[in-house]
Amino acid sequence: MNAYPIAPIHIQVSATYLEDQSIPMQHIYTFGYRITITNTGEMALTLRRRFWQITDDNQKTETVEGEGVVGQQPTLQAGESFVYTSGAQLKTPYGQMQGHYTFEDTQGNLFSAPIPAFLLSIPRTIH
């Protein structure tokens, strides 16, 4: 985690197993996730960077970071939300993702928005 103050951002995540894009016999498990980012503060914030840690059931962690999300750096006005979908592949049928976004206000101040860990799991199984 970086040392920036926490942004007034609320993040909701919904993850699903994409069976039609997975090949279990080759240890390829594909998951999609939908993220809703809501600015709960009083000032406009622009999403500048993302940082993810994706950990499979073997405790192998992959780090993904870069500018914006899905090729965009959306600016969220107070009360506004931005929704996007993306995906991840694991070599195991279970794993988790967590990370943070870096936001910038109109004065150039940077803020962090933690993304709580969420489960990536094939359905109808017990782990």
C-alpha positions in Angstrom: 0.0 0.0 0.0 1.2 3.5 -0.7 1.4 6.3 1.8 -1.3 8.6 0.3 -4.3 9.6 2.3 -7.4 7.5 1.8 -9.8 8.7 -0.9 -13.5 9.1 -0.2 -14.2 6.2 -2.6 -16.5 3.2 -2.2 -15.7 0.1 -4.2 -18.1 -2.8 -4.9 -16.9 -6.0 -6.6 -18.8 -8.9 -8.2 -16.7 -11.8 -9.5 -17.9 -14.8 -11.7 -16.3 -17.9 -13.0 -16.1 -17.9 -16.9 -16.5 -21.6 -17.6 -16.6 -21.1 -21.4 -13.1 -19.3 -21.3 -11.6 -21.9 -18.9 -9.7 -25.1 -19.6 -9.4 -27.0 -16.3 -7.5 -29.9 -17.9 -4.7 -27.3 -18.7 -5.0 -25.6 -15.3 -6.6 -22.4 -16.9 -9.4 -20.9 -14.8 -10.8 -17.6 -16.1 -12.8 -15.2 -13.9 -14.6 -12.0 -14.8 -15.2 -9.2 -12.3 -17.3 -6.1 -12.3 -16.2 -3.1 -10.3 -18.3 -0.1 -9.3 -16.3 2.8 -8.0 -18.3 5.6 -6.3 -17.0 9.0 -5.3 -18.5 9.5 -1.8 -16.6 12.8 -1.2 -17.3 16.4 -2.1 -14.6 17.0 -4.8 -13.9 15.5 -8.2 -11.3 12.8 -8.3 -9.6 11.2 -11.3 -8.5 7.6 -11.2 -4.8 7.6 -12.3 -3.4 4.2 -11.5 -4.3 0.7 -10.4 -2.4 -1.9 -8.4 -3.5 -5.5 -8.1 -2.2 -8.6 -6.3 -3.7 -11.8 -7.7 -3.0 -14.9 -5.6 -3.9 -18.4 -6.6 -4.6 -21.4 -4.3 -0.9 -22.3 -4.5 0.0 -18.9 -3.0 1.6 -17.8 -6.2 1.0 -14.0 -6.4 1.0 -11.9 -9.6 1.3 -8.1 -9.4 -0.5 -6.0 -12.0 -0.2 -2.2 -12.1 -0.6 0.5 -14.6 -2.4 3.7 -15.6 -6.1 3.9 -15.2 -8.5 1.0 -15.7 -9.6 -0.6 -19.0 -7.7 2.1 -20.9 -9.5 4.9 -19.2 -8.7 7.5 -16.4 -12.2 8.4 -15.4 -13.0 11.6 -13.5 -15.7 11.1 -10.9 -17.6 14.1 -9.7 -19.1 14.0 -6.1 -21.6 11.2 -5.9 -20.8 9.8 -9.3 -20.0 6.2 -10.1 -17.9 4.4 -12.7 -18.5 0.8 -13.6 -16.2 -1.5 -15.6 -15.6 -5.2 -16.2 -12.3 -7.0 -16.6 -10.9 -10.5 -15.9 -8.1 -12.6 -14.5 -6.8 -16.1 -15.1 -5.5 -18.5 -12.5 -3.8 -21.8 -12.6 -6.0 -23.1 -9.7 -9.8 -23.1 -9.3 -9.6 -20.7 -6.3 -7.8 -17.5 -5.6 -8.2 -13.9 -4.5 -7.5 -10.4 -5.7 -6.9 -7.2 -3.7 -5.2 -3.9 -4.4 -5.7 -0.2 -4.6 -6.4 2.7 -6.9 -4.6 6.0 -6.9 -6.8 9.0 -7.4 -5.8 12.7 -8.1 -7.9 15.8 -7.1 -8.0 19.0 -9.2 -5.1 20.5 -7.1 -2.8 17.5 -8.0 -3.1 15.9 -4.6 -2.9 12.1 -4.7 -5.1 9.7 -2.7 -5.3 5.9 -2.3 -8.5 3.8 -2.5 -8.0 0.3 -1.1 -9.7 -2.6 -2.8 -10.6 -5.2 -0.2 -9.7 -8.8 -1.1 -12.4 -10.7 -3.0 -12.6 -14.4 -3.8 -12.2 -15.9 -7.3 -13.8 -19.4 -7.1 -15.5 -21.9 -9.4 -19.1 -22.4 -8.3 -20.7 -25.4 -6.7 -17.6 -26.6 -4.9 -16.4 -26.6 -1.3 -13.0 -25.3 -0.5 
